[in-house]
Amino acid sequence: SQVGQYFTEATIDYKVLPFLKAEVDYRYVFRDPSENPSQDQRISGMLIFSKELSKKSELKFRTLYQYKSDQDAELGSEQFWRNRLELEHKLSKKWDSSLKGELWYDTIDRKAFDRYRITAGVDYEFVKNNVIQVLPLTSVS
């Protein structure tokens, strides 16, 4: 087994309203598959809306615009609108569960929803503000 991707990410976020957060991310990615190493950069802007359903459950909607410079892309970049719906539920003081569904809309090439991702998992807070996530991932293009 070999790690094929490393990245560094910087994030700035701002709570606009009690139910709305704005965020900007920058990610630098280095891929090192043994045959074809590559690098790319990604800039994302997003809005995250949240609604508390109960003391233990929260529903979130995230809309994100992503620009990715990619040496392998036909036009040198990829651009997507990504929309995700997430349901979080607190199982106990340290355990949370989540279910997420996300759609990608390709804004350059196909001008269509061309990929989706479904994730379900659990988070464990082992020390305050430090969380381990276990998220089996299903992604389809």
Backbone bond lengths (Angstrom), bond angles and torsions (degrees), N, CA, C in turn:
res aa  C-N    CA-C-N  psi(-1)  N-CA   C-N-CA  omega(-1)  CA-C   N-CA-C  phi
1 S - - - 1.454 - - 1.524 109.63 -
2 Q 1.335 115.99 143.80 1.450 121.22 -176.06 1.526 109.25 -141.45
3 V 1.340 116.56 140.18 1.462 120.67 175.15 1.514 106.95 -78.02
4 G 1.314 116.69 127.09 1.454 120.59 -175.00 1.511 114.70 -105.54
5 Q 1.344 118.30 -5.70 1.454 119.89 -176.61 1.522 110.45 -147.84
6 Y 1.327 115.97 136.58 1.461 122.60 174.67 1.520 106.67 -128.76
7 F 1.328 117.61 144.85 1.460 118.06 176.17 1.525 111.56 -149.71
8 T 1.324 113.57 155.81 1.455 123.10 173.67 1.519 106.51 -117.66
9 E 1.331 116.33 136.91 1.460 120.12 -177.14 1.522 110.36 -134.24
10 A 1.327 115.74 139.68 1.464 122.66 174.17 1.523 107.62 -123.43
11 T 1.340 116.62 137.06 1.464 122.14 -175.88 1.518 110.54 -132.37
12 I 1.311 115.39 138.73 1.465 122.02 170.86 1.519 105.86 -123.41
13 D 1.340 117.05 127.35 1.464 118.41 176.38 1.524 109.70 -132.27
14 Y 1.335 114.51 158.88 1.457 121.82 -177.16 1.522 108.79 -145.16
15 K 1.317 116.26 128.75 1.466 120.86 177.40 1.528 107.81 -82.78
16 V 1.324 116.26 105.66 1.461 123.22 -175.93 1.530 110.42 -75.97
17 L 1.313 115.69 -47.11 1.468 124.48 178.87 1.520 106.98 -140.00
18 P 1.327 119.22 166.36 1.469 119.29 -179.51 1.535 114.10 -54.68
19 F 1.327 117.36 -27.35 1.471 121.32 -177.20 1.527 113.01 -108.37
20 L 1.348 118.77 4.21 1.463 122.06 -173.26 1.522 111.40 -135.75
21 K 1.335 114.76 128.27 1.460 121.15 176.62 1.524 108.67 -125.03
22 A 1.347 116.81 137.51 1.462 122.84 174.31 1.525 108.02 -107.60
23 E 1.341 115.76 143.85 1.454 119.23 -175.81 1.530 110.27 -146.79
24 V 1.329 115.68 144.29 1.458 122.88 174.06 1.524 107.02 -127.13
25 D 1.344 116.42 131.44 1.470 122.51 -179.02 1.517 110.13 -123.34
26 Y 1.321 115.52 146.43 1.458 122.42 169.76 1.527 107.12 -127.03
27 R 1.321 116.83 131.44 1.466 120.83 -179.95 1.530 109.24 -132.31
28 Y 1.340 115.12 131.44 1.456 122.42 172.77 1.522 107.15 -108.82
29 V 1.336 116.47 124.22 1.464 121.47 -173.69 1.528 110.02 -118.40
30 F 1.330 115.22 134.53 1.462 122.22 172.94 1.515 107.67 -120.73
31 R 1.320 116.10 120.12 1.467 121.67 177.56 1.521 107.74 -106.65
32 D 1.303 115.28 135.18 1.456 119.46 -177.19 1.518 112.31 -129.65
33 P 1.334 116.86 54.36 1.454 115.53 169.27 1.521 106.50 -65.88
34 S 1.284 118.34 140.60 1.464 122.48 -170.79 1.524 113.80 -53.96
35 E 1.327 118.64 -28.83 1.457 120.05 -177.48 1.528 114.07 -91.69
36 N 1.338 118.92 -30.47 1.461 120.41 -170.95 1.523 112.21 -142.99
37 P 1.351 119.32 76.85 1.463 119.92 178.55 1.531 110.45 -66.35
38 S 1.343 117.14 145.50 1.465 121.01 179.16 1.525 110.06 -149.87
39 Q 1.314 114.17 164.46 1.464 121.77 178.11 1.518 107.82 -135.42
40 D 1.329 116.61 146.79 1.454 120.23 172.02 1.522 109.54 -152.12
41 Q 1.323 114.78 168.22 1.452 121.90 179.24 1.514 108.32 -127.23
42 R 1.341 115.28 148.39 1.457 120.04 -178.60 1.520 108.80 -136.44
43 I 1.323 116.18 132.81 1.462 122.57 174.81 1.526 106.91 -120.97
44 S 1.325 116.06 130.87 1.463 121.00 -179.00 1.522 109.94 -130.64
45 G 1.312 115.91 142.01 1.454 122.72 170.42 1.507 108.06 -122.70
46 M 1.335 117.36 135.81 1.459 118.54 -175.78 1.520 112.89 -145.01
47 L 1.313 114.47 157.93 1.461 123.60 170.41 1.525 106.70 -122.02
48 I 1.340 116.13 134.25 1.458 121.61 179.99 1.526 108.16 -122.03
49 F 1.321 115.48 117.77 1.461 122.43 177.89 1.529 107.49 -101.48
50 S 1.337 117.25 136.66 1.466 119.64 179.02 1.523 110.31 -131.90
51 K 1.325 114.78 147.40 1.465 122.19 179.46 1.522 108.43 -138.93
52 E 1.308 116.79 119.99 1.460 120.86 177.09 1.524 108.49 -74.76
53 L 1.331 116.07 124.65 1.463 120.96 179.46 1.528 111.40 -91.73
54 S 1.335 115.83 -32.26 1.459 123.33 176.28 1.523 106.62 -158.86
55 K 1.323 117.42 -177.27 1.464 119.36 178.63 1.522 112.09 -63.72
56 K 1.332 117.00 -22.34 1.460 120.72 -176.84 1.526 114.28 -110.31
57 S 1.332 118.66 -9.16 1.468 120.59 -174.09 1.522 111.75 -126.42
58 E 1.330 114.71 144.44 1.462 120.85 179.72 1.528 108.94 -141.61
59 L 1.332 115.67 140.12 1.454 122.74 177.01 1.522 107.26 -110.09
60 K 1.341 116.97 133.25 1.461 121.53 179.95 1.520 109.77 -128.51
61 F 1.336 114.60 145.36 1.461 121.47 171.84 1.520 107.33 -126.52
62 R 1.339 115.95 127.82 1.463 120.54 179.01 1.519 108.64 -121.01
63 T 1.338 116.05 128.74 1.455 120.81 171.12 1.519 106.97 -114.75
64 L 1.335 116.18 130.73 1.456 121.42 -170.97 1.517 109.34 -135.96
65 Y 1.341 115.99 134.91 1.465 120.90 171.24 1.513 107.09 -105.39
66 Q 1.324 117.26 128.00 1.464 121.96 -175.17 1.522 110.57 -123.42
67 Y 1.333 115.54 126.27 1.457 122.48 172.43 1.524 107.16 -111.91
68 K 1.312 116.82 127.11 1.457 120.66 -177.43 1.516 109.18 -130.53
69 S 1.344 116.43 118.11 1.467 118.96 172.43 1.517 106.53 -78.42
70 D 1.313 116.41 130.85 1.463 120.34 -174.07 1.515 108.56 -143.91
71 Q 1.314 116.44 118.62 1.464 121.24 -179.46 1.519 111.67 -60.15
72 D 1.319 116.90 -29.48 1.464 121.05 -176.16 1.529 113.30 -86.14
73 A 1.350 117.93 -13.91 1.465 120.72 -178.08 1.531 110.06 -72.71
74 E 1.320 115.75 149.05 1.466 121.42 -176.95 1.526 112.15 -58.13
75 L 1.331 118.13 -42.63 1.462 122.24 -178.73 1.532 112.86 -99.49
76 G 1.328 117.46 8.75 1.464 120.47 -179.57 1.512 113.05 83.68
77 S 1.332 117.07 -1.93 1.464 119.93 177.90 1.525 109.80 -155.93
78 E 1.321 114.51 162.50 1.458 122.77 172.43 1.520 106.94 -128.48
79 Q 1.337 116.53 143.98 1.458 120.71 177.70 1.521 108.54 -136.16
80 F 1.343 115.16 132.73 1.458 120.79 -176.97 1.519 110.94 -137.21
81 W 1.340 116.37 146.89 1.458 122.74 158.80 1.515 104.51 -95.77
82 R 1.326 116.83 128.22 1.460 120.89 178.69 1.522 107.67 -121.90
83 N 1.319 116.47 123.68 1.460 122.02 -179.98 1.518 109.41 -117.24
84 R 1.339 115.97 128.69 1.465 120.55 -176.69 1.521 110.09 -129.76
85 L 1.313 115.44 135.90 1.462 123.83 172.58 1.518 106.85 -110.39
86 E 1.331 116.44 132.91 1.466 121.11 -175.01 1.525 110.40 -136.12
87 L 1.316 115.72 136.07 1.453 122.25 173.80 1.520 107.54 -116.64
88 E 1.341 116.52 122.07 1.464 121.63 177.83 1.519 108.69 -113.23
89 H 1.327 115.76 142.88 1.463 120.79 178.70 1.524 109.09 -138.69
90 K 1.320 116.68 127.65 1.459 122.20 179.00 1.527 108.49 -80.84
91 L 1.332 115.82 118.22 1.462 120.83 -179.50 1.524 111.57 -85.86
92 S 1.337 116.32 -36.61 1.463 122.59 177.59 1.520 107.70 -158.66
93 K 1.322 116.84 -170.83 1.465 120.23 -178.23 1.534 111.70 -60.53
94 K 1.320 118.02 -34.89 1.462 121.49 -175.81 1.534 114.49 -110.18
95 W 1.332 118.76 -12.86 1.458 122.54 -175.66 1.525 111.41 -111.15
96 D 1.351 116.48 132.57 1.464 123.52 173.22 1.525 108.81 -127.34
97 S 1.320 116.15 150.27 1.460 120.26 173.75 1.524 108.20 -119.35
98 S 1.345 115.53 156.99 1.463 119.10 178.96 1.521 110.68 -148.39
99 L 1.322 114.32 152.55 1.456 123.28 174.48 1.523 106.26 -134.94
100 K 1.346 117.02 125.72 1.466 121.23 -175.11 1.524 109.77 -131.08
101 G 1.319 115.67 142.25 1.457 122.38 172.19 1.513 108.64 -131.36
102 E 1.340 117.50 132.65 1.459 120.91 -174.78 1.521 110.53 -135.78
103 L 1.350 116.44 138.47 1.459 123.84 176.61 1.527 109.60 -116.26
104 W 1.339 116.99 137.98 1.462 122.88 174.29 1.526 108.54 -103.98
105 Y 1.323 116.86 133.91 1.459 122.11 172.14 1.523 107.54 -113.98
106 D 1.311 117.71 115.75 1.466 123.20 -179.78 1.532 107.93 -77.31
107 T 1.333 118.19 116.64 1.466 121.35 -175.56 1.524 113.26 -90.71
108 I 1.349 118.28 -7.12 1.470 120.07 -177.69 1.525 112.13 -110.33
109 D 1.312 116.81 -64.84 1.465 120.80 -169.79 1.518 113.26 -76.83
110 R 1.303 116.17 -64.93 1.463 120.07 -169.55 1.524 113.71 -94.84
111 K 1.322 117.19 -18.59 1.471 122.55 -177.45 1.528 110.37 47.62
112 A 1.349 114.17 52.08 1.462 120.71 -177.23 1.522 109.06 -158.28
113 F 1.336 115.39 161.55 1.463 119.88 170.40 1.520 106.14 -70.81
114 D 1.319 116.92 115.07 1.456 118.31 -173.03 1.525 114.23 -122.84
115 R 1.319 117.25 4.10 1.458 119.43 -179.98 1.519 108.87 -158.73
116 Y 1.323 116.54 149.86 1.459 119.82 172.03 1.516 109.30 -141.06
117 R 1.328 115.28 160.40 1.463 121.80 179.73 1.524 108.04 -138.87
118 I 1.317 115.86 135.03 1.460 122.01 175.43 1.527 107.55 -122.39
119 T 1.312 116.11 129.88 1.460 121.57 -178.01 1.519 109.52 -133.98
120 A 1.321 116.75 136.75 1.465 122.74 172.71 1.515 106.83 -136.55
121 G 1.315 116.89 138.58 1.458 117.47 -179.01 1.505 113.45 -172.28
122 V 1.313 114.45 -172.54 1.456 122.00 179.82 1.529 109.72 -130.37
123 D 1.325 115.29 151.10 1.462 123.28 174.97 1.514 107.86 -118.94
124 Y 1.328 115.94 142.61 1.454 121.98 175.77 1.517 108.50 -126.65
125 E 1.339 116.91 120.47 1.466 121.94 178.08 1.521 108.09 -90.68
126 F 1.347 116.41 101.30 1.460 119.64 -175.74 1.515 112.93 -85.66
127 V 1.310 118.83 -28.02 1.462 124.87 173.12 1.525 105.00 -141.10
128 K 1.320 117.93 149.41 1.462 120.34 -177.24 1.537 110.64 -48.94
129 N 1.324 116.13 129.24 1.465 125.29 179.40 1.527 114.27 67.64
130 N 1.321 119.38 14.41 1.463 123.44 175.08 1.520 108.36 -126.45
131 V 1.332 115.59 118.13 1.454 121.09 -171.71 1.529 110.06 -125.99
132 I 1.309 116.06 139.99 1.463 122.52 170.31 1.520 106.79 -104.48
133 Q 1.348 116.26 129.74 1.454 120.88 178.63 1.521 109.82 -110.21
134 V 1.321 115.24 139.28 1.467 121.68 171.00 1.528 105.35 -120.38
135 L 1.330 116.47 108.07 1.454 121.45 -173.99 1.525 110.75 -131.64
136 P 1.334 118.67 91.25 1.465 118.59 171.49 1.525 107.77 -60.67
137 L 1.317 117.60 138.75 1.446 121.85 -170.50 1.517 110.85 -122.40
138 T 1.330 115.51 135.86 1.458 121.28 171.75 1.500 106.90 -121.57
139 S 1.330 117.34 120.98 1.453 121.93 -179.34 1.514 108.57 -131.33
140 V 1.319 117.02 131.80 1.455 121.13 -177.35 1.520 109.25 -129.92
141 S 1.323 116.16 134.80 1.478 120.99 177.31 1.507 109.28 -105.60
